[in-house]
């Protein structure tokens, strides 16, 4: 079992929170001052830039550093490395080609960081023996120019479209890592519905430790409370550590509800002035502000997903979410890998990738649909901790429990009171109330709640990703102040459906 318990990262983070946010009132005051300061700067910048005429910048072509490991590798293997104009900013973009010009093209899209395509260096030789390989430094990263503008998944997807038109001569296999995986997903969601009649066809999408898919608050929580497996912690501090993580997450949720001071960066000129020289900040900001909710259903090409189970940048929870949301997707997990499995587990990664590119899928994790066997037993747990629950039940009741994981569970109802619980791949279906949470913290990934009254939340903190809540009247009944975070979720009631992706503080509301 893996718990949401951290060691040094969250202890430091909690210390910062205790210093910065001794009370909600102070947090609100600090946050308001921050927003006011940003607003004042934005007004000044806007006045400054309103007098400027829009002009297309002339970006000089950079030169390659002879000592660059990528340059040295290209010389050694006789790869083709040069500059080409990107399709969005028309700036010089570094592109590498390896292998034969004939046959299928594998495009490699990197994540955040100025290493750019260098992250793919351990992979390229193995791919080049069988495929036409194209790697790039996205505009703003690595060896490419630093154009001004929004480094969003939408813009980067357009860059990929231009790259494919110029370099691909046959079917295309798109491989993205971290931010590059999110960009590749965005591209595939557009390309799947408008495959060109002629020319290169997108045949497969491969996502490696995709970052930024969860709603912003959920994503920040995962970074601030990086997981350490429960079994690695001394027994005496397991429960207190879980409580500390819960406190850190609650503060993040509360502060996130006070507003977003970065909203002023939606103005192009202000954004360029504030983050224009920081591509990591530019791209990261655009990534967490992108809602992928409607993208998953538009991906129709075969999709393979790989995750490092120890990833503290993009939580494995995102992998489970993607595997369930993208039709037919397959999820593989490297138990000992972190965020960059091609660097830490190169031989294993290359074998996995080549198998997927050649249509071989073995030893994959597959979503295990909760059993449909007869539900004839109740499960009642009180004052318990550190438990994993699987299987089929009639009614499940958890009271004053900590660090409980319900994994692949099918039940008529789940009642959680004064507890900390995680749900993964859970179905709750009944003719009455299917889910209730009273003064509890519930984190759920891939959850179905269906019932006449569906879900009741009282004074709780709820974090749902990939959840569908279906009620005959209202899907969600909220009593007492509750904090709710939804990522890629849906509420259905009275024949109407509502997509939900955001953070909310609600009290006495039927939704």
C-alpha positions in Angstrom: 0.0 0.0 0.0 1.3 3.5 -0.8 0.2 6.3 1.5 0.1 10.1 1.0 2.8 10.5 3.6 6.0 12.5 3.1 9.2 13.0 5.1 11.5 16.0 4.6 9.5 17.7 1.8 6.3 18.0 3.6 7.9 18.7 7.0 9.7 21.8 5.5 6.5 22.7 3.7 4.4 22.5 6.9 7.0 24.7 8.6 6.6 27.3 5.8 2.8 27.1 6.2 3.0 27.6 10.0 5.1 30.6 9.5 3.1 32.1 6.6 -0.4 31.1 7.5 -1.0 31.0 11.3 -4.7 31.5 10.7 -7.1 31.6 7.8 -7.7 35.3 8.4 -4.0 36.0 8.1 -3.8 33.9 5.0 -6.7 35.8 3.4 -5.0 39.1 4.3 -1.6 37.9 2.9 -3.3 36.7 -0.3 -5.3 39.9 -0.7 -2.1 42.0 -0.4 -0.4 39.7 -3.0 -3.3 40.2 -5.4 -3.4 43.9 -4.8 0.4 44.2 -5.5 0.1 42.1 -8.7 -2.8 44.2 -9.8 -0.9 47.4 -9.2 2.1 46.1 -11.2 -0.2 44.9 -14.0 -1.8 48.3 -14.4 1.6 49.9 -14.6 2.8 47.4 -17.2 -0.4 47.7 -19.2 0.0 51.5 -19.4 3.6 51.0 -20.4 2.8 48.5 -23.2 -0.3 50.1 -24.6 1.8 52.5 -26.5 3.8 49.8 -28.2 2.9 48.7 -31.7 2.7 45.0 -32.3 5.6 43.8 -34.5 6.8 40.4 -35.5 10.1 40.0 -33.7 13.2 38.9 -35.7 14.7 36.1 -33.8 18.4 35.4 -34.6 19.4 31.8 -35.1 21.4 30.5 -32.1 24.6 28.6 -32.6 25.2 25.1 -31.2 27.8 24.7 -28.5 30.5 22.3 -29.7 30.7 20.8 -26.2 27.0 20.1 -25.9 26.5 16.4 -25.2 23.7 16.4 -27.8 26.0 17.9 -30.5 28.7 15.3 -29.6 26.3 12.5 -29.8 24.9 13.7 -33.2 28.5 13.8 -34.6 29.3 10.4 -33.2 26.1 8.7 -34.6 25.9 10.9 -37.7 22.5 12.3 -36.7 21.2 15.4 -38.4 20.9 18.4 -36.1 19.9 21.8 -37.3 17.5 24.8 -37.0 14.0 25.1 -38.5 11.3 27.7 -38.2 8.5 26.8 -35.8 5.0 27.1 -37.0 3.7 29.5 -34.3 6.3 32.1 -33.4 8.4 31.6 -36.6 11.5 31.4 -34.4 14.5 29.1 -34.9 13.8 25.7 -33.4 16.4 23.0 -32.8 15.4 19.7 -34.5 17.3 16.4 -34.5 16.7 13.6 -37.0 18.1 10.1 -36.5 17.7 6.7 -38.3 16.3 6.2 -41.8 14.2 8.8 -43.6 12.0 6.0 -44.7 9.3 4.3 -42.7 7.3 5.4 -39.6 8.4 8.5 -37.7 8.7 8.6 -33.9 8.5 12.1 -32.5 10.0 12.7 -29.0 8.6 15.6 -27.0 10.4 16.6 -23.8 9.2 18.1 -20.6 10.1 21.2 -18.6 13.8 22.1 -18.2 16.5 23.6 -20.3 17.9 20.2 -21.1 15.2 19.9 -23.7 15.6 16.9 -26.1 18.7 15.9 -24.2 16.4 13.9 -21.9 15.8 11.6 -24.8 19.5 10.9 -25.5 19.5 7.4 -23.8 16.5 6.4 -26.0 17.4 7.7 -29.5 20.1 5.1 -30.5 17.7 2.2 -29.8 14.9 3.8 -31.7 17.1 4.9 -34.6 17.9 1.3 -35.4 14.3 0.7 -36.4 12.5 4.1 -37.0 12.9 7.5 -38.4 13.3 9.6 -35.2 12.6 13.3 -34.8 13.3 15.1 -31.5 13.0 18.8 -30.9 13.6 21.5 -28.4 10.3 23.2 -28.0 10.4 27.0 -28.5 11.8 28.6 -25.4 13.7 25.5 -24.3 17.1 23.9 -24.8 18.8 25.2 -27.9 15.8 26.8 -29.5 15.1 30.6 -29.5 13.2 32.2 -26.7 10.1 33.8 -28.4 7.7 36.0 -26.5 4.2 34.5 -26.1 2.1 31.9 -24.4 3.9 28.6 -24.0 0.5 26.7 -23.8 -0.3 23.1 -24.8 -2.4 24.6 -27.5 0.4 26.6 -29.1 2.9 23.7 -28.6 0.4 21.4 -30.3 0.4 23.7 -33.3 4.2 23.5 -33.3 4.0 19.7 -33.5 1.6 20.0 -36.4 4.1 22.0 -38.3 6.9 19.7 -37.4 5.0 16.7 -38.6 4.1 18.4 -41.9 7.8 19.1 -42.5 9.6 16.0 -41.2 7.3 13.0 -41.2 7.1 10.9 -44.4 5.0 8.1 -43.1 2.9 7.1 -40.0 3.6 9.1 -36.9 4.1 7.7 -33.4 4.1 10.5 -30.8 6.0 10.0 -27.5 5.8 12.7 -24.8 7.3 13.0 -21.3 6.0 15.1 -18.4 4.9 18.5 -19.9 5.6 17.0 -23.3 3.1 14.3 -22.6 0.4 16.8 -21.8 1.3 18.7 -25.1 1.1 15.4 -27.0 -2.2 14.5 -25.4 -3.6 17.9 -26.5 -2.3 17.4 -30.0 -3.7 13.9 -30.3 -7.2 15.1 -29.1 -7.2 17.6 -32.0 -5.6 15.3 -34.6 -7.8 12.3 -33.9 -11.0 14.1 -35.0 -9.4 15.6 -38.1 -7.0 13.0 -39.5 -5.7 14.3 -42.8 -6.9 12.5 -45.9 -3.4 12.2 -47.2 0.0 12.6 -45.6 1.3 11.5 -42.2 -1.3 9.8 -40.0 -1.1 9.7 -36.2 -1.0 6.0 -35.3 -0.2 5.9 -31.6 0.2 8.1 -28.6 2.6 7.2 -25.8 2.5 9.2 -22.5 5.3 9.0 -19.9 4.7 10.5 -16.4 2.4 13.2 -17.8 2.3 16.4 -15.7 -0.3 19.0 -15.2 -3.5 17.0 -15.9 -5.0 17.3 -12.5 -6.8 20.5 -11.4 -4.4 23.1 -10.2 -5.1 22.7 -6.5 -4.8 18.9 -6.6 -1.6 19.1 -8.6 0.0 21.6 -6.1 -1.0 19.4 -3.2 0.7 16.4 -4.8 3.9 18.4 -5.2 3.8 19.8 -1.6 3.1 16.4 0.0 5.3 14.1 -2.0 4.6 10.5 -1.1 6.8 8.2 0.9 5.6 4.6 1.1 4.0 3.9 4.5 6.2 0.9 5.1 9.3 3.2 5.1 8.1 5.2 8.1 8.4 4.0 11.7 5.1 2.7 12.9 5.0 5.2 15.8 4.9 8.2 13.4 2.7 6.8 10.6 -0.6 8.2 11.9 0.8 11.5 13.0 2.6 11.9 9.6 -0.7 11.3 7.8 -2.3 14.0 9.9 0.5 16.4 9.1 0.1 15.8 5.4 -3.7 16.3 5.8 -3.0 19.7 7.5 -0.7 20.8 4.7 -3.2 19.8 2.0 -6.0 21.6 3.9 -4.0 24.9 3.9 -3.3 24.6 0.2 -7.0 24.1 -0.5 -8.0 27.0 1.6 -5.5 29.4 0.1 -6.4 28.3 -3.4 -10.0 29.3 -2.9 -9.1 32.9 -2.1 -8.5 33.7 -5.8 -5.7 33.5 -8.4 -3.4 36.5 -8.5 -1.8 35.1 -11.6 -5.0 35.8 -13.6 -3.6 39.1 -14.7 -1.1 37.2 -16.7 -3.8 36.4 -19.2 -2.8 39.7 -20.7 -0.2 38.8 -23.3 2.0 41.9 -22.8 1.9 41.6 -19.0 2.7 37.9 -19.2 5.7 38.5 -21.5 7.0 41.2 -19.2 6.7 39.0 -16.1 7.6 35.5 -17.3 8.8 36.1 -20.8 12.4 35.4 -19.9 11.5 32.3 -17.8 10.2 29.5 -20.2 9.7 27.1 -17.3 7.4 29.5 -15.5 5.6 30.5 -18.7 5.0 26.9 -19.7 4.2 25.6 -16.2 1.7 28.4 -15.7 0.0 27.7 -19.0 -0.1 24.0 -18.3 -1.8 24.1 -14.9 -4.4 26.6 -16.3 -5.3 24.2 -19.1 -8.5 22.1 -18.6 -8.1 18.7 -20.3 -11.6 17.5 -19.3 -12.9 17.5 -22.8 -9.7 16.3 -24.5 -9.7 12.6 -23.3 -12.8 11.5 -25.3 -11.4 13.0 -28.4 -8.3 10.8 -28.4 -9.1 7.9 -30.7 -5.6 6.5 -31.5 -4.2 3.6 -29.5 -2.6 5.0 -26.3 0.0 3.5 -24.0 0.9 5.1 -20.6 4.0 4.6 -18.5 4.5 5.8 -14.9 7.2 5.6 -12.3 5.5 4.6 -9.1 7.9 6.8 -7.0 7.2 9.9 -9.1 7.0 13.0 -6.9 6.4 15.5 -9.7 3.5 13.9 -11.5 1.6 11.6 -9.1 0.8 8.0 -10.2 -2.8 9.1 -9.5 -2.7 10.9 -12.8 -1.7 7.7 -14.6 -4.8 5.9 -13.2 -6.9 8.8 -14.3 -5.6 8.8 -17.8 -5.9 5.1 -18.1 -9.6 5.2 -17.3 -10.4 8.4 -19.2 -8.8 7.5 -22.6 -10.7 4.7 -24.3 -8.6 1.5 -24.6 -5.5 3.1 -22.9 -3.0 0.7 -21.3 -1.0 1.7 -18.2 2.3 0.2 -17.3 4.1 1.0 -14.0 7.8 0.8 -13.1 7.7 0.2 -9.3 11.1 1.7 -8.6 11.2 4.5 -11.1 10.7 8.2 -10.4 9.8 11.0 -12.9 12.4 10.3 -15.6 12.3 6.5 -16.2 14.3 6.7 -19.5 17.2 8.0 -17.5 17.0 5.9 -14.4 15.8 2.6 -16.1 17.1 3.1 -19.6 17.3 -0.6 -20.7 13.9 -1.5 -19.2 12.3 1.7 -20.7 13.8 1.1 -24.2 12.5 -2.5 -24.2 9.0 -1.3 -23.1 8.9 1.5 -25.7 10.0 -0.6 -28.6 7.4 -3.3 -27.7 4.7 -0.6 -27.7 5.8 0.9 -30.9 5.8 -2.6 -32.5 2.3 -3.5 -31.1 3.5 -5.8 -28.3 1.9 -5.2 -24.9 2.9 -7.4 -22.0 2.8 -7.2 -18.2 0.7 -4.0 -18.3 -1.3 -2.8 -15.4 -4.9 -2.9 -16.5 -7.9 -1.2 -14.9 -9.6 -3.9 -12.9 -13.3 -3.2 -13.0 -14.8 -3.8 -9.5 -16.5 -7.2 -9.3 -20.2 -7.6 -10.0 -20.5 -10.6 -7.6 -23.3 -10.6 -5.0 -23.1 -7.9 -2.4 -24.3 -9.6 0.7 -21.9 -8.5 3.5 -21.5 -5.2 5.4 -18.1 -3.9 6.4 -17.9 -1.7 9.5 -14.5 -0.3 10.7 -14.0 1.9 13.7 -10.8 3.4 15.1 -8.7 1.6 12.5 -5.7 2.7 10.4 -3.3 1.6 7.6 -5.7 -0.7 5.8 -6.3 -1.7 2.2 -9.8 -2.8 1.3 -10.7 -4.6 -1.9 -13.7 -6.6 -3.2 -17.5 -6.4 -3.1 -19.6 -5.4 -0.2 -23.2 -4.2 0.6 -22.6 -1.3 2.9 -19.2 0.1 4.0 -18.9 2.2 7.2 -15.7 3.9 8.3 -15.6 5.8 11.6 -12.6 7.5 13.0 -10.2 5.7 10.6 -6.9 7.0 9.1 -4.9 6.1 6.0 -7.5 3.7 4.6 -7.4 2.8 0.9 -10.4 1.3 -0.9 -8.9 -0.2 -4.1 -11.2 -1.7 -6.8 -14.3 -1.9 -4.6 -17.9 -2.3 -5.6 -20.5 -1.5 -2.9 -24.0 -0.2 -2.5 -23.0 2.5 -0.1 -20.0 4.1 1.6 -20.3 6.2 4.8 -17.2 8.0 6.0 -17.2 9.8 9.3 -14.2 11.6 11.0 -11.8 9.7 8.7 -9.0 10.1 6.1 -9.7 7.8 3.2 -8.5 7.3 -0.4 -10.6 5.6 -3.1 -9.3 4.2 -6.3 -11.4 2.5 -8.9 -14.6 2.4 -6.8 -18.2 2.0 -7.8 -21.0 2.9 -5.4 -24.6 2.1 -6.6 -27.8 1.9 -4.7 -31.5 3.0 -4.8 -30.9 5.4 -1.9 -27.9 7.3 -0.6 -24.7 5.9 -2.1 -22.0 8.1 -0.5 -21.8 10.3 2.6 -18.8 12.1 4.1 -19.1 13.7 7.5 -16.2 15.7 8.9 -13.8 13.7 6.7 -11.1 13.9 4.1 -11.7 11.8 1.0 -9.4 11.6 -2.0 -10.8 9.6 -5.0 -9.6 8.6 -8.4 -11.9 6.9 -10.9 -15.1 6.9 -8.9 -18.7 6.2 -9.8 -21.5 7.3 -7.4 -25.0 6.4 -8.5 -28.1 6.7 -6.4 -31.4 8.3 -5.9 -29.8 10.9 -3.6 -26.3 10.0 -4.7 -23.8 11.9 -2.4 -24.0 13.9 0.8 -21.0 15.9 2.0 -21.0 17.6 5.5 -18.0 19.6 6.7 -15.6 17.6 4.7 -12.7 18.1 2.2 -13.3 16.2 -1.0 -10.7 15.7 -3.8 -12.3 13.8 -6.8 -10.5 13.1 -10.0 -12.2 11.2 -12.8 -15.4 11.0 -10.8 -19.0 10.7 -12.1 -21.8 11.4 -9.6 -25.3 10.6 -10.8 -28.4 11.4 -8.8 -32.1 11.2 -9.7 -32.7 14.8 -8.4 -29.4 16.4 -7.4 -26.1 14.6 -7.7 -24.4 16.3 -4.7 -26.0 17.6 -1.5 -23.7 19.7 0.6 -24.4 20.6 4.3 -22.0 22.6 6.5 -19.0 24.3 5.0 -17.0 21.9 2.8 -14.0 22.3 0.5 -14.2 20.4 -2.9 -11.6 19.9 -5.6 -12.7 18.3 -8.8 -10.4 17.2 -11.6 -12.0 16.0 -14.9 -15.2 15.1 -13.2 -18.9 15.1 -14.0 -22.2 15.6 -12.1 -25.4 14.3 -13.6 -28.9 14.9 -12.3 -32.4 15.4 -13.6 -31.3 14.5 -17.1 -28.6 17.2 -17.1 -24.8 16.8 -17.1 -22.2 19.2 -15.9 -18.4 18.9 -16.3 -16.6 20.1 -13.1 -12.9 21.0 -13.0 -12.0 23.4 -10.2 -11.9 24.2 -6.5 -15.0 25.3 -4.5 -15.9 26.2 -0.9 -19.6 25.4 -0.6 -22.2 25.4 2.2 -25.8 24.2 2.2 -26.0 23.7 -1.5 -27.6 21.1 -3.8 -25.6 20.6 -6.9 
